[in-house]
């Protein structure tokens, strides 16, 4: 993707995210570096999932290697191919992996399409019911104005489409039917409540559950069945499938032993279900550090899981197999960091009213100098520098060049990196023992 193909809104989204020190959600092709070797294999896997298959993939890399960037780059790529995506951050307190009902709830909260950035369940369901209605009307037996018959016939068609899921999760079809009927009679309170229950939200009112003929909340096993139902809905509404990212799975290493073992077992269960063909249309991606895949507190604690995820990575990284179940992200080096900086500078320039000034005062030589300075302030470890570097480049340098005609970063800016603005991993890499600022004057 070239900069000229990105809309002004998308450019602003990218720049705003980098200014905050976060990874943008979309259009990451604009400044992705070093991911070309993966494209062909990943595109092939997405095509396989769109054809009714299922894929599990593990991505490994140390902090700063770009795991989250990779996951969002792949999500962006998938959405352009008609996939719905969701990214779930695994954490000890809020989203423990062994509580699949909580993982399901987070999945639903972050459901994203090419048109809806988060919380896309309503849009997906409404699109599905519209598709079912069009199929019913195409039969020619019911007129569009006969609302009651149209709803009834649509429900019959829905039941047939969900027949396989209904055998294990009858509540899913019951809730969908009730949601459709509440929407048809414009009962927003009941429709919203049922939608919340379908999304795994707790504390849905008893009156709403009675209207949908369901009881209780979605549990661990119900979550897997409801995921099956979601995949059926996605397929029938014209979506290619679901790309689900479980990010930062390595947090399992920091939890209590019994909780860790439950989480690893839940992961093994998910792999078994994917391999058994229970989730056609699902691309499941997990990310983790090398220690999670190789250390004693990670998947090695559960030999069946370790065997399933084992890949020989002893050879030269240039010959890593991108089709393997486990991918190793290449280490970030200074030339790549500089290239990312140049691409971000070019993106910024396109939306700036001072394009010439941005280009000349933040030229390639200055971008390289800033990249080296930020890396130096973080103990020379390039792998942990990208977030800080891009935030400094956008917020401290490019924004000032854009707003102040007499600002020259070579004369008017001295890089300052404080402990307070760094993450734990960045502070550790920097090796700072005091909170004093590190100041590096740039030539």
C-alpha positions in Angstrom: 0.0 0.0 0.0 1.4 3.4 -0.9 0.8 6.5 1.1 -1.4 8.0 -1.6 -3.9 5.1 -1.3 -4.6 5.9 2.3 -7.6 8.2 3.1 -6.9 11.3 5.1 -9.0 9.9 8.0 -6.8 6.7 8.1 -3.6 8.8 8.0 -4.9 10.7 11.0 -5.8 7.5 12.8 -2.3 6.2 12.3 -0.6 9.4 13.3 -2.8 9.9 16.4 -2.1 6.3 17.6 1.7 6.7 17.2 1.5 10.1 19.0 -0.1 8.2 21.9 2.6 5.5 21.8 0.1 2.7 20.7 -0.2 0.4 17.7 -2.7 1.7 15.1 -5.7 -0.6 14.4 -5.8 -0.2 10.6 -3.8 0.4 7.5 -0.6 -1.0 9.0 0.6 -1.9 5.5 1.6 1.7 5.2 4.6 1.3 7.4 5.0 -2.4 7.9 8.6 -3.5 7.5 10.0 -7.1 7.3 6.7 -8.9 7.0 6.8 -9.6 3.2 8.2 -13.2 3.7 5.0 -14.1 5.6 2.4 -12.7 3.2 2.1 -15.6 0.7 1.7 -18.3 3.4 -0.7 -16.2 5.5 -2.9 -15.3 2.5 -3.1 -18.9 1.6 -4.2 -19.8 5.1 -6.9 -17.1 5.1 -8.1 -18.5 1.8 -8.3 -21.9 3.3 -10.4 -20.6 6.2 -12.7 -18.7 3.9 -13.3 -22.0 2.0 -14.5 -23.6 5.3 -11.3 -24.7 6.9 -9.7 -23.7 10.2 -6.2 -22.6 11.1 -4.3 -22.3 14.4 -1.1 -20.2 14.4 1.4 -19.2 17.1 3.6 -16.2 16.8 6.7 -15.8 19.0 9.0 -12.9 19.7 10.5 -10.9 22.5 9.2 -7.6 23.7 9.5 -5.0 21.0 9.7 -7.6 18.2 6.3 -6.5 16.9 3.9 -9.2 18.0 1.0 -6.8 18.5 1.9 -5.0 15.3 2.0 -8.3 13.4 -1.4 -9.4 14.9 -3.0 -6.1 13.9 -1.4 -6.1 10.5 -2.8 -9.6 9.9 -6.2 -8.5 11.1 -6.2 -5.5 8.8 -5.2 -7.9 5.9 -8.0 -10.3 6.9 -10.7 -7.6 7.1 -9.8 -6.5 3.5 -10.7 -10.1 2.5 -14.1 -10.1 4.2 -13.1 -11.5 7.6 -14.5 -10.3 10.9 -11.7 -9.9 13.5 -11.3 -9.7 17.2 -8.3 -9.2 19.5 -8.4 -10.3 23.1 -5.6 -9.4 25.5 -5.0 -12.3 27.9 -4.5 -11.1 31.5 -4.5 -12.7 34.9 -7.3 -10.7 36.4 -9.5 -9.5 33.6 -9.3 -12.2 30.9 -7.8 -15.4 32.2 -7.4 -18.0 29.5 -9.0 -20.8 31.4 -12.2 -18.8 31.7 -13.4 -19.3 28.1 -16.7 -17.6 28.9 -14.7 -14.4 29.7 -12.6 -14.8 26.6 -15.8 -15.2 24.6 -17.2 -12.0 26.1 -14.1 -10.0 25.3 -14.1 -11.5 21.8 -17.7 -10.2 21.3 -16.8 -6.8 22.8 -14.0 -6.3 20.3 -15.7 -7.8 17.2 -14.6 -5.7 14.2 -15.5 -5.5 10.6 -14.2 -3.3 7.8 -17.0 -0.9 8.6 -17.4 -1.2 12.4 -14.2 -0.9 14.5 -15.5 -2.6 17.7 -18.7 -4.1 19.0 -19.9 -5.3 15.6 -22.2 -8.0 16.8 -25.4 -6.1 16.1 -24.3 -5.2 12.6 -23.4 -8.8 11.9 -26.7 -10.2 13.2 -28.8 -7.5 11.4 -26.9 -8.3 8.2 -27.5 -12.0 8.7 -31.3 -11.6 9.2 -31.4 -9.3 6.1 -29.7 -12.1 4.1 -32.2 -14.7 5.4 -35.1 -12.4 4.6 -33.8 -11.9 1.0 -33.5 -15.7 0.7 -37.1 -16.1 1.9 -38.4 -13.4 -0.4 -36.6 -15.0 -3.3 -38.8 -18.1 -2.9 -41.7 -15.9 -4.0 -44.3 -17.3 -1.5 -44.3 -14.4 0.9 -44.6 -10.7 0.1 -42.3 -8.1 1.7 -45.2 -6.4 3.3 -46.3 -9.5 5.2 -44.2 -8.9 8.3 -45.5 -11.6 10.5 -45.1 -14.3 7.8 -41.7 -13.0 6.8 -40.5 -13.2 10.4 -41.9 -16.6 10.9 -40.4 -18.0 7.7 -37.1 -16.3 8.4 -37.0 -18.0 11.8 -37.7 -21.4 10.2 -34.8 -20.8 7.8 -32.6 -19.7 10.7 -33.4 -22.9 12.6 -32.3 -25.0 9.6 -29.1 -23.1 9.2 -28.3 -23.5 12.9 -29.4 -27.1 13.2 -26.0 -28.4 13.9 -25.3 -25.8 16.6 -28.7 -26.2 18.2 -27.9 -29.8 19.1 -25.2 -28.6 21.5 -26.3 -25.0 22.2 -30.1 -24.6 21.7 -30.1 -21.4 23.7 -28.1 -19.7 20.9 -30.8 -20.2 18.3 -33.5 -19.4 20.9 -31.8 -16.1 21.7 -31.4 -15.2 18.0 -35.1 -15.9 17.4 -36.1 -13.7 20.3 -33.8 -10.9 19.2 -35.3 -11.0 15.7 -38.8 -10.9 17.0 -38.0 -8.0 19.4 -36.4 -6.1 16.6 -39.3 -6.6 14.3 -41.8 -5.2 16.9 -39.3 -2.4 17.7 -38.8 -3.4 21.3 -35.4 -1.9 21.8 -35.1 -2.8 25.5 -35.6 -6.5 25.0 -33.6 -6.6 21.8 -30.6 -4.8 23.4 -30.8 -7.1 26.5 -30.8 -10.3 24.3 -27.9 -8.9 22.3 -26.0 -8.4 25.5 -26.7 -11.9 26.7 -25.6 -13.4 23.3 -22.4 -11.4 23.7 -21.7 -13.1 27.1 -22.4 -10.0 29.2 -23.3 -10.8 32.9 -26.2 -9.3 34.8 -28.8 -9.4 32.0 -32.3 -8.9 33.5 -34.5 -12.0 34.2 -37.3 -10.5 32.2 -35.1 -10.4 29.1 -34.0 -14.0 29.6 -37.7 -15.0 30.0 -38.5 -13.3 26.7 -35.7 -15.3 25.0 -36.6 -18.5 26.9 -33.0 -18.8 28.2 -31.6 -19.2 31.7 -28.4 -18.3 33.5 -25.2 -16.9 31.8 -23.0 -18.4 29.2 -20.5 -20.8 30.9 -17.1 -22.3 29.8 -18.6 -25.0 27.5 -21.5 -22.8 26.3 -18.9 -20.3 25.1 -17.4 -22.8 22.6 -20.9 -23.7 21.3 -21.8 -20.0 20.9 -18.5 -19.5 19.0 -19.7 -22.2 16.6 -23.0 -20.4 16.2 -21.2 -17.1 15.5 -19.2 -18.7 12.8 -22.4 -20.0 11.1 -23.9 -16.6 11.2 -20.7 -15.0 9.7 -20.7 -17.6 6.9 -24.3 -17.1 6.1 -24.1 -13.3 6.1 -21.3 -13.3 3.5 -18.3 -12.9 5.7 -15.2 -15.0 5.0 -14.7 -16.1 8.6 -13.4 -14.9 11.9 -9.7 -14.1 12.8 -9.4 -14.3 16.6 -6.2 -13.1 18.2 -5.3 -14.1 21.7 -2.5 -11.6 22.5 0.1 -11.8 25.3 -0.6 -15.5 26.2 2.7 -15.5 27.9 1.0 -13.9 31.0 0.2 -17.5 31.9 3.8 -17.8 33.2 3.1 -15.2 35.9 0.0 -16.8 37.5 -0.4 -19.4 40.2 0.5 -22.9 39.2 -3.0 -24.3 39.2 -4.3 -21.4 37.2 -1.5 -21.7 34.8 -2.2 -25.4 34.2 -5.9 -24.6 33.7 -5.0 -22.0 31.1 -2.6 -24.3 29.2 -5.3 -27.0 29.2 -7.8 -24.6 27.8 -5.4 -23.7 25.0 -4.9 -27.4 24.3 -8.6 -27.8 24.2 -9.0 -25.0 21.7 -6.3 -26.6 19.5 -8.1 -30.0 19.7 -11.4 -28.4 18.7 -9.9 -26.6 15.8 -8.2 -29.7 14.5 -11.4 -31.8 15.0 -13.2 -29.4 12.6 -15.5 -28.0 15.2 -14.8 -24.4 14.1 -15.0 -24.1 10.3 -14.2 -20.5 9.4 -11.9 -19.7 12.3 -8.4 -18.5 12.2 -7.0 -18.6 15.7 -3.7 -16.7 16.4 -1.9 -16.6 19.7 1.2 -14.5 20.5 3.9 -15.2 23.1 7.5 -14.8 24.0 10.2 -17.4 23.4 10.2 -18.2 27.2 6.5 -19.1 26.9 7.2 -21.6 24.2 10.5 -23.0 25.5 10.7 -22.2 29.2 9.5 -24.4 32.1 6.6 -22.2 33.1 5.1 -22.1 29.6 3.7 -24.8 27.2 6.5 -27.2 28.3 4.4 -27.9 31.4 1.8 -29.6 29.2 3.7 -32.1 27.0 0.8 -32.7 24.6 0.5 -29.0 23.9 4.3 -28.6 23.6 4.4 -31.4 21.0 1.6 -29.8 19.0 3.4 -26.4 18.9 6.9 -27.7 18.4 8.8 -26.3 15.4 12.5 -26.7 14.8 13.9 -23.1 14.8 17.6 -24.1 15.1 18.3 -23.1 11.5 19.1 -19.7 10.0 16.0 -17.5 10.5 16.1 -16.8 6.8 14.8 -20.3 6.2 12.0 -20.3 8.7 8.9 -22.0 7.3 6.0 -19.4 7.3 3.6 -22.3 6.9 4.6 -23.9 10.2 2.3 -23.8 13.2 4.7 -21.5 14.9 6.3 -18.3 13.4 9.4 -16.6 14.7 9.3 -12.8 14.2 12.6 -11.4 12.9 14.6 -9.2 15.2 14.2 -5.5 14.7 17.5 -3.9 13.6 18.5 -0.3 13.1 18.0 -0.1 9.3 14.4 -1.4 9.8 13.8 1.1 12.5 15.0 3.9 10.3 12.8 2.7 7.4 9.8 2.7 9.6 10.6 6.2 10.6 10.9 7.3 7.0 7.5 5.8 6.2 5.9 7.5 9.1 7.5 10.8 8.2 6.1 10.4 4.7 2.6 9.6 6.0 2.7 12.7 8.2 3.9 14.9 5.4 0.9 13.9 3.3 -1.5 15.3 5.9 0.6 18.3 6.8 0.1 21.9 5.5 3.9 22.3 5.6 5.0 19.4 3.5 8.2 20.9 2.3 9.3 21.9 5.8 8.5 18.4 7.1 10.6 16.8 4.4 13.6 19.1 4.7 13.8 19.4 8.5 13.0 15.8 9.2 15.0 14.4 6.2 16.3 10.8 6.0 19.5 11.7 7.8 17.7 13.3 10.7 15.3 10.3 11.0 18.3 8.0 11.2 20.0 10.2 13.8 16.9 10.2 16.0 16.5 6.4 15.6 20.1 5.9 16.8 19.7 8.3 19.7 16.5 6.7 21.0 18.1 3.2 20.7 21.1 4.5 22.6 18.9 5.8 25.4 17.4 2.3 25.8 20.6 0.5 26.3 21.3 0.0 22.6 18.5 -2.6 22.3 16.8 -1.8 19.0 14.0 -4.3 19.8 12.4 -2.2 22.5 12.9 1.2 20.7 10.1 1.3 18.1 7.3 2.6 20.3 9.3 5.3 21.9 11.0 6.3 18.7 7.8 6.7 16.7 6.1 8.6 19.6 9.1 11.0 19.8 9.3 11.4 16.0 5.6 12.3 15.7 4.9 14.2 18.9 8.2 15.9 19.6 9.5 16.5 16.1 7.0 16.3 13.3 4.2 18.1 15.2 6.5 21.0 16.1 7.8 21.3 12.5 4.2 21.3 11.3 3.1 24.0 13.8 6.1 26.3 14.2 7.7 27.6 11.0 11.0 28.5 12.8 11.4 25.2 14.6 14.5 23.2 13.5 14.9 19.9 15.4 18.7 20.0 14.9 19.0 23.3 16.8 15.8 23.4 18.9 15.3 19.9 20.2 17.2 17.7 22.6 15.9 14.2 23.1 14.7 13.4 26.6 13.6 10.0 27.7 12.3 9.6 31.3 11.5 6.5 33.2 8.0 7.7 33.7 7.2 7.4 30.0 8.6 3.9 29.6 7.0 0.5 30.1 8.6 -1.9 32.6 10.4 -3.8 29.7 11.7 -0.5 28.3 13.0 0.6 31.7 14.7 -2.8 32.2 16.3 -2.5 28.7 17.5 0.9 29.5 19.1 -0.3 32.7 18.4 2.9 34.5 18.9 2.9 38.2 17.5 6.4 39.0 14.5 8.3 37.6 16.8 11.0 36.2 16.3 12.0 32.6 18.7 10.9 29.9 19.4 13.7 27.6 21.0 13.2 24.2 21.7 16.3 22.1 21.2 15.5 18.5 23.7 17.0 16.0 
